[in-house]
Amino acid sequence: MANGDLDQVKKLVNSGTDVNKRNNWGRAALHLVAQGNLVAVGERPIPTDELTYIAEFLIAHGANVNARDHFGYTPLCVAAEANNYKVAKVLISHRAETSATIDRFAITPLHTSAGNGDFQLSKLLVENGAQVDAQDDRGETPLHHAVLYYYCDPKKESKDVIELLLKNGA
């Protein structure tokens, strides 16, 4: 992904590089952008705002916002796992599936954001149609994940996630 340099990404794409080309894990560039905190050895971390520009550019050039890697992760699943709100917002604005599940475990981005105690991302997902009652392969909902996180680390934000889910039908 050219170390997160938007100009380099533009050069690669404009020279014909396939924006949906996959690595050994089946991840495309958009998965890597969603992962955030990308850094090449000896380089600086890529600022989130820069990642949002790269995401927008890749999507404008045909990147599949719902592409799945070999493990079933979509870019939105990856963004939720990385607590990458800004890139998640870009993905959702381009119709990323908010209730897409990670194949093997049936975990949705909302399970992940709730389990991470990420109120801002959980709210974004709920406001954009994520299923608050979706069950993973163990029958657990995002509320179960949020309560477990709160039990392990009782922060205000994780309590807010629990209240958000309850107010929205969990």
Rosetta blueprint (number, residue, H / E / L):
1 M L
2 A H
3 N H
4 G H
5 D L
6 L H
7 D H
8 Q H
9 V H
10 K H
11 K H
12 L H
13 V H
14 N H
15 S L
16 G L
17 T L
18 D L
19 V L
20 N L
21 K L
22 R L
23 N L
24 N L
25 W L
26 G L
27 R L
28 A L
29 A H
30 L H
31 H H
32 L H
33 V H
34 A H
35 Q H
36 G L
37 N L
38 L L
39 V L
40 A L
41 V L
42 G L
43 E L
44 R L
45 P L
46 I L
47 P L
48 T H
49 D H
50 E H
51 L H
52 T H
53 Y H
54 I H
55 A H
56 E H
57 F H
58 L H
59 I H
60 A H
61 H L
62 G L
63 A L
64 N L
65 V L
66 N L
67 A L
68 R L
69 D L
70 H L
71 F L
72 G L
73 Y L
74 T L
75 P H
76 L H
77 C H
78 V H
79 A H
80 A H
81 E H
82 A L
83 N L
84 N L
85 Y H
86 K H
87 V H
88 A H
89 K H
90 V H
91 L H
92 I H
93 S H
94 H L
95 R L
96 A L
97 E L
98 T L
99 S L
100 A L
101 T L
102 I E
103 D L
104 R L
105 F L
106 A L
107 I E
108 T L
109 P H
110 L H
111 H H
112 T H
113 S H
114 A H
115 G H
116 N L
117 G L
118 D L
119 F H
120 Q H
121 L H
122 S H
123 K H
124 L H
125 L H
126 V H
127 E H
128 N L
129 G L
130 A L
131 Q L
132 V L
133 D L
134 A L
135 Q L
136 D L
137 D L
138 R L
139 G L
140 E L
141 T L
142 P H
143 L H
144 H H
145 H H
146 A H
147 V H
148 L H
149 Y H
150 Y H
151 Y H
152 C H
153 D L
154 P L
155 K L
156 K H
157 E H
158 S H
159 K H
160 D H
161 V H
162 I H
163 E H
164 L H
165 L H
166 L H
167 K H
168 N L
169 G L
170 A L
